[in-house]
Each structure stands twice: as structure tokens, then as C-alpha cells.
Amino acid sequence: QKYRELGRIFPGEIGLLTGDHSAEPQAGCLVLTTEVLRSMLYRGSELVREVRWAVFDEAHLLGSPSRGWVIEEALILLPRAVRVVLLSA
């Protein structure tokens, strides 16, 4: 959903990386799942070294036993220079 919304506002500038789909992975702004980000951080992905901002949606899930740990690990593993924005409903 966020990918489509941002794509309408910034045509051709948004990419998508999930466990199932990939579109425009070279784009300057990527929408990806927290699980994909976490995996990229663990692998030391070159792409992650270029990240300047990370925006996490559904931050209210931080306390969730089933999902919170994924967000926590991604936050911990992000390079210190990355600025973080947490969004919640």
C-alpha cells in the first residue's frame, strides 16, 4: 500500500523489496518489510550502507511478542548515522 501511495506522489522514484516481490530495487527511496531490512542488516548488504533515513510503520507493534523483536533488531542493527522515524496508528 505505501509503495503504491508513494509511487503516485513520486513516479519512478520508489522501489519495493519484500520477501515475495521486488520492483525498482535501485530506486533512491525503497519501501521494504522490516524482515527484509533486518536480513539485509545481518548480511551486511551494500545497499544498507547507503541508507540515510529509516521510517518504520506500525511502531505500536514494538511490544508485540510476535512482531516486536523484528523491529527491535532492525533498530539495533541500523548504522548509527541513520535517522529513524517511527509511525503508529
N, C-alpha and C positions, 0 to 999 in steps of 0.2 A: 504494500500500500504506500509506504513512504517513498519507495523508488518511483512509483508512478506519479505521485504528487510532485516530487522534486523535479522529475523529468518534464512535467508540464511547465514548470517555472523556469527551469534551466535546460532547455532542449540540447541534447548531445553532450552534456557535461556531467552526467550522472551514470555511475556504474553500479552493478549489483553482484554480490557474491554471497551465495547461500550454500548449504550442503547439496542442493538439487539443481540450482541454476547459476549461470554466470552470464553477465552481459556487460560489455564495455569495461573490462577489468583494468584498463589503462586510464580510465577517466580520472579527473582531478578530485572528484568527490565520489566516494563509494558508500553504498548502503550495504551493510552485511550483518549477518546474525552475530550475536555475542559469542556463540560457539565457534564460528569461523574465525573471528578475531582472536579468541583465546588460543585456538590451534595455531594460527599464524604467529602469535607471540611465542608460543612454546617452540616452534620450529625455527624461530629467528628469521622469519621471512624478510627479504629485502624490502618489500612493499611497506612493512610496518615501520621501517626506519625513516620513511618519508612522511609519516603521519604527524600532523601538527595539532589537530583537534579530534577528539572522540566524543560523540554525542550518543549517550545511552538512553533509549526509550524504555519505559516501564521500570524505572528505578525503584518503584514501590516493591518490586519482587526481590530486592536485596535481602529481606528477611525470610524469604521462602526457602524451606528445606530442599525443594526440588529444583529451583532455578537460581536462587541467590548466590550459591557458591560459584557459578559460572561467571556472573557479573563481578563478584569479588576478585576472582583470579585474574580476569581481564584487567581490572583496575590496578591490581598489584603489579602485574607484568608490564603495563604500559611504560614506555620510557618517561623519565621524569619531566622532560621538556614538553610532553603532550598536555595540552589543555583539555579539561574534561567538563562536559555539560551533562547533567543528569535531568531527565524529564520524567514526569509521572502524571498519571491521570488525576 
